[in-house]
Amino acid sequence: MRAVHLLIALYSVAMTLNGQPGWYPHEGGQLKYRVNIRFGQEPETMPAGWTFGRVSGVATDAAGRVYVAHRGVHADPILVFDSQGKYLRSWGKGIFGSPHAVRVDPEGNVWTTDTVTHQVIKFTPEGMPLLTLGVKGQAGADQKTFNRPTDVAFTPAGDFFVSDGYGNSRVVKFSRDGNCLLEWGRRGSGPGEFNLPHAMAVDSKSRLYVSDRENNRIQVFDFSGKFLHQWTRLGATQGVFITPKDELWIVTHRSNIENITYDTLAGRIMRIDLETGKILGSMESPGHWLDVSAKGEIFIASLTGNVFRFYPGWVDQMPGR
């Protein structure tokens, strides 16, 4: 009997080494969602001639409105939709060079980063500027300038962090009124160093999670910039989002090389346990940015020119035709 079991085990190993089975299981088990692949474009409610360019950011607010940052030619850079994808309003012509992130803070304000103008801007939900950080068109590394900033994350007290980003490889913390409080980071691969801090999120235990994308890791810090730990098995993470219930979601790629080679196409959405970094579930999706709505829907901004809306549901069998 032992010989039979051994032969079966050896056969299974041999088949795996020879490429069988051809499909590998989803890490942590498959997340069972359905998807709307053309959110904001079907139904066609945007002004005539408007379509998405490369979509870099997406965010939702407490009322279910969806804010989309894109790099198209005709449509305004920031577009606002209702929860079903109906166009509501837009803004931003002449303000942006290349919008990167869009975030909604706990008070409902809309924040953007721009990797060409080197600015971080806080808007009302209607698009009126409230606060501008950085000097337009001027790259720098002091308390008043950025070099291609990528993201913003907010503390419960109203302070906020900026990942500064493609050029400076640092994180900067500001008071709620925009005064610089501290900064840390330089280019490298050691603890507290970065090779492109790309996205960030904050949990309820005053921890900041930073996607150190080109180092294929997520680093975790306290609010004073002290390094706590890191996860190196989640790949080159593009987008990071933590819900009010401390549910951590990411959109990631196997490695930074795969990410750049496939231009964000070969990605996966993953739900991660905050305390251990364990993958709780995953599913395929291209993507550059991620947001989870109050209803639990997952929105993905894709550089393919799409916004994907994933919503709970599954098809157990193909319907009759």
Buried (B, 14 or more C-beta within 10 A) or exposed (E): EEEEEEEEEEEEEEEEEEEEEEEEEBBBEEBEBEBBBBBBBEEEBBEEEBBBBBBBBBBBBEEBBBBBBBBBEEBBBBBBBBBEBEBEEBBBEEBBBBBBBBBBBEEEBBBBBBBBBBBBBBBEBEBEEEBBBBBEEEBBBEEEBBBBBBBBBBBEEEBBBBBBBBBBBBBBBBEBEEEBBEBBBEEEEEEBBBBBBBBBBBBEEEBBBBBBBBBBBBBBBEBEBEBEEBBEEBBBBBBBBBBEEEBBBBBBBBEBEBBEEEEBBBBBBBBBEBEEBEBBBBBBBBBBBBBBBEEEBBBBBBBBBBBBBBBEEEEEEEEEE
